[in-house]
């Protein structure tokens, strides 16, 4: 048998654009049988190099801003590969932009710090081969023994607060209520007695004192929730952010942080935290139910939104809500009349949802909307009728049914449904206004108003 020794290995570009590298091996007859070992070692090295060149590298970039949305220059950004613990560090440029390039596929932890501006909690990032992701970070003011604010008083309960349309406002209120439902027990904290007496200001102060004395997960959650329920979204963000830093595995603190950013109208940050909550324990249906309540277009149009709800439906195929929410997310991201695949898939999911739960009136309503979009009024009418049969006070179903009757020439039925819509929607609006009028809005101020204090 003849053996050959490696003499040289030279790279040669495959294309003019440098998209690939081909290695040329030059071999010669050996002078010693020991060269067989070195041939093997050299070939292994070349195989590894070729493999690395064949693997497309990923890229991660984004901006770092303070809580007011101002870009932060020279902020430190850290990226840790979970598998090895290796950490990369970079700094933002004058526009607050950071970049990590030439990254291997894998799961990373991303975190930023900005001195007096605070820090952004570490979050998980999954990068695929050749993938480019853009993740913007907002730094929260850090506090430890004392927060940066105090609740100074309450306003008259007349301002509805919130951001955007009334639809988004309802979504904000629903998220705040859902957050509150995650944990407050009847005797858990010092603030409950004052809360039961209707003294919102005293309750907030007791929740605050309890959290300052013992920064436990329950105390921080109670305090943040109380602030959120009384439309003090900015300090609620600060409390939930501290809680998440101290208890990164607490799902309810993470959801509270997402809801607080949503209430502030910062939908980019809210989306990041909602997605992080869904990724914390992907099999838990709770975070997906929160995500389904989100109505902001800025979030529902993001790829991560439909991706999480697709996963919800995949992990829980027999959950009616999972199929419904995934269907709605697909419907919101349809690509116009030429997109025939999406409506077919949405109908399949909605029909499955009502088979699983015949009382799921929102799924019947969405089916009616889908059929109307396809100009199939008979099926749309049947779906709207079923929604009303299950939920007689569903005002939108009455309105859309009236429109379908109008299109099909059934004038009297159209008139009856539109009259029912007006009566029900008026009642619903009055109830909403009553609830809003009962909520006192907290007024808060900084503990230190000196020029040295960070601006808010």
Secondary structure as GFF3:
##gff-version 3
##sequence-region A 1 456
A	DSSP	beta_strand	4	13	.	.	.	ID=ss1
A	DSSP	beta_strand	21	29	.	.	.	ID=ss2
A	DSSP	alpha_helix	35	54	.	.	.	ID=ss3
A	DSSP	beta_strand	58	65	.	.	.	ID=ss4
A	DSSP	beta_strand	76	81	.	.	.	ID=ss5
A	DSSP	beta_strand	87	91	.	.	.	ID=ss6
A	DSSP	beta_strand	97	103	.	.	.	ID=ss7
A	DSSP	beta_strand	106	113	.	.	.	ID=ss8
A	DSSP	three_ten_helix	115	117	.	.	.	ID=ss9
A	DSSP	beta_strand	119	127	.	.	.	ID=ss10
A	DSSP	beta_strand	132	134	.	.	.	ID=ss11
A	DSSP	beta_strand	137	138	.	.	.	ID=ss12
A	DSSP	beta_strand	149	154	.	.	.	ID=ss13
A	DSSP	alpha_helix	166	180	.	.	.	ID=ss14
A	DSSP	alpha_helix	191	196	.	.	.	ID=ss15
A	DSSP	alpha_helix	200	213	.	.	.	ID=ss16
A	DSSP	alpha_helix	217	229	.	.	.	ID=ss17
A	DSSP	alpha_helix	233	246	.	.	.	ID=ss18
A	DSSP	alpha_helix	251	263	.	.	.	ID=ss19
A	DSSP	alpha_helix	267	280	.	.	.	ID=ss20
A	DSSP	alpha_helix	286	293	.	.	.	ID=ss21
A	DSSP	alpha_helix	297	300	.	.	.	ID=ss22
A	DSSP	alpha_helix	303	315	.	.	.	ID=ss23
A	DSSP	alpha_helix	320	332	.	.	.	ID=ss24
A	DSSP	alpha_helix	340	356	.	.	.	ID=ss25
A	DSSP	alpha_helix	361	373	.	.	.	ID=ss26
A	DSSP	alpha_helix	377	390	.	.	.	ID=ss27
A	DSSP	alpha_helix	395	407	.	.	.	ID=ss28
A	DSSP	alpha_helix	411	437	.	.	.	ID=ss29
A	DSSP	beta_strand	442	446	.	.	.	ID=ss30
###
